[in-house]
Amino acid sequence: MTVYVDDAVTLWRGQRWAHLMADTLEELHAMAARLGVPRRAFQDKPSGAHYDLSVELREQALRLGATAISRHVDRERVREVIRNARSQASRPR
């Protein structure tokens, strides 16, 4: 099982942000807790279950064992991770 963090490419509020995703929601929430990211920051969306991370938190996640994935280099791997994240998102009732 693996936790992933993509490139910090999304610009929002003057900062670059990355997405923290994982093979399982349990791993995802555990890593977020280790990073000090509150559960209320969880993005449970049809586009994929994830947390947004600042550049600093991305670096900390990597130090804690997250696997870096690059939208520019690992395109197929990124697609697989995103498909998995989408499958974990809650579906509207």
C-alpha positions in Angstrom: 0.0 0.0 0.0 1.2 3.5 -0.8 0.6 7.2 -0.2 1.3 9.5 -3.1 1.9 13.2 -3.6 1.8 14.8 -7.0 3.7 17.8 -8.3 2.8 21.1 -6.6 1.4 22.7 -9.7 -2.0 24.1 -8.7 -1.8 27.8 -7.9 -4.3 29.0 -5.3 -4.1 32.0 -2.9 -0.6 32.8 -4.0 0.8 29.3 -3.3 1.5 26.2 -5.2 -0.5 23.1 -4.0 -0.1 19.3 -4.4 -2.6 16.5 -3.9 -2.1 13.8 -1.3 -3.7 10.5 -2.4 -3.3 6.9 -1.3 -4.2 3.3 -2.2 -6.7 3.3 0.7 -8.6 5.9 2.6 -7.2 4.6 5.8 -3.6 5.3 4.6 -4.7 8.7 3.3 -6.2 9.8 6.6 -3.3 8.4 8.6 -0.7 10.3 6.5 -2.8 13.5 6.8 -2.9 13.1 10.5 0.9 12.6 10.7 1.2 15.9 8.7 -1.1 17.7 11.1 -3.8 18.2 8.4 -7.2 18.2 9.9 -9.9 15.7 8.7 -12.1 18.7 7.7 -9.6 19.4 4.9 -10.4 16.0 3.3 -11.6 16.5 -0.3 -14.2 13.8 -0.8 -15.1 14.6 -4.4 -16.1 12.7 -7.5 -12.8 14.0 -9.0 -10.9 12.0 -6.4 -10.5 11.5 -2.6 -7.5 13.6 -1.6 -6.0 16.3 0.6 -4.4 19.5 -0.7 -0.9 20.1 0.5 1.3 23.2 0.5 4.8 22.8 -0.9 6.1 22.6 2.6 3.7 19.8 3.6 4.4 18.0 0.3 8.1 17.9 1.3 7.3 16.7 4.8 5.0 14.0 3.3 8.0 12.8 1.1 10.2 12.7 4.2 7.6 10.6 5.9 7.6 8.1 3.1 5.0 9.3 0.5 5.8 8.5 -3.1 6.3 11.4 -5.5 4.4 11.1 -8.7 4.8 13.6 -11.5 2.1 14.6 -13.9 4.9 15.4 -16.4 6.9 12.2 -16.1 4.7 9.4 -14.7 1.5 10.1 -16.6 0.1 6.6 -16.6 0.9 6.1 -12.9 -0.8 9.4 -12.1 -3.8 8.3 -14.1 -3.9 5.0 -12.1 -3.6 6.9 -8.8 -6.4 9.3 -9.8 -8.7 6.5 -10.9 -8.2 4.8 -7.6 -8.8 8.1 -5.7 -12.0 8.6 -7.7 -13.2 5.1 -6.8 -12.8 6.0 -3.1 -14.8 9.2 -3.2 -18.3 9.0 -1.8 -21.0 8.9 -4.4 -23.9 11.3 -4.2 -27.1 9.6 -3.0 
